Amino acid sequence: MDLQQRLELISQGTQEIITKEELEELLQATRSPRAYWGFEPSGGMHIGTGLVCGGKIKDMIDAGCDFTILLADWHAWINNKLGGNLENIRACGEYMKQCFTGLGIPPDKVTYRWTSDHAGEIDYWAKVVRIGKLNSLQRIWRALPIMGREMDAKDIEAAATFYPCMQAADIFQLDLDIACAGIDQRKAHILARESAQKLQAKKPVSLHTPLLMSLMGAKMELTGAFDENPALNAQIGMKMAKSIPGSSILVHDTPEDIKQKIQSAYCPPKETEGNPVLEIVRLILLPQLGRAEMERPTKYGGSAVFESYQEIEEEYRSGKLHPLDLKNSVGALLSARLEGVREEFRRNPAPLERIKAIEITR
């Protein structure tokens, strides 16, 4: 794979890369740049994490990156995920590993690490403190939406102020060239880039993917402020979240669950803006399958295969593709894409059963 192919593979489907010029220089300099993605183990994995993030991780591995998935147990503890119980958080991390394997990320192609692996190292905490000293409290506070907290939240524990500094310190402690995340984590990466020069550390290339929309779509009421940019604020406010009933599809859901959730999703006729079913096609199915077949009765034009999102969007906007046909087709394609996860948990059900038990008893 030549330089241009590697660059295109890493770049495809991203919302932002800071900066593309730095990425190209990095790929020219090394065949195996060190990259990572950090995840809070916080419960069932939804398809935004599993398929949007997981799909990009596969791209990065295929492009030759030495990739680390950081299971951010201490971050989840600070953020009070799963009741702030570290034992439950780590059980969730094991579940996440199995999800990623079922989604097509071979365990031998990625390194799994926990924040607790380096949380006992004094030089890690020295980095956390130095980053904190380089930035004002106001600057750190503005980054708290990376935790899913609103910018004007008043009831946050003092430990939350460590979180952005820790996230930036993770990047330096792992000696990374590329930091990957959803666009909602942008402020943490900017914090790391701004701090890098003063710390005499590598300035990481920052790669950001779009956020998959909640199944509630445009009917979801936006509350709170997560970013000063109105467009980005809306994207973060409308993102898929397993904590909001009716918002998400989980990667381990049964075909029946997926069908029911898709059927209940916001999907008005001819409306393409704020339509979460079309977003699944745009961000997941077409990029990962290369084509999407929409099944519909012969009297309405018969089934059709689409190879670009523009084609399917035009078909839907014109009314030639009915919401029910779109939903039925997307549900079937998504269910098939997730079969690998279900097979993983048929083979080893214990991690999934543990997560279900944790969530029931919370």
Secondary structure by P-SEA (a helix, b strand, c coil): ccaaaaaaaaaccccccccaaaaaaaaaaccccccccccccccccccccccaaaaaaaaaaaaccccccccaaaaaaaaccccccaaaaaaaaaaaaaaaaaaccccccbbbbbcccccccaaaaaaaaaaaaaccaaaaaaaccccccccccccccccccaaaaaaaaaaaaacccbbbbcccaaaaaaaaaaacccccccccbbbbbbbbbccccccccccccccccaaaaaaaaaccccccccccccccccaaaaaaaaaacccccccccccaaaaaaaccccccccbbbbbbccccccbbbbccaaaaaaaaaaccccaaaaaaaaaaaaaaaaaaaaaaaaacaaaaaaaaaaaaac
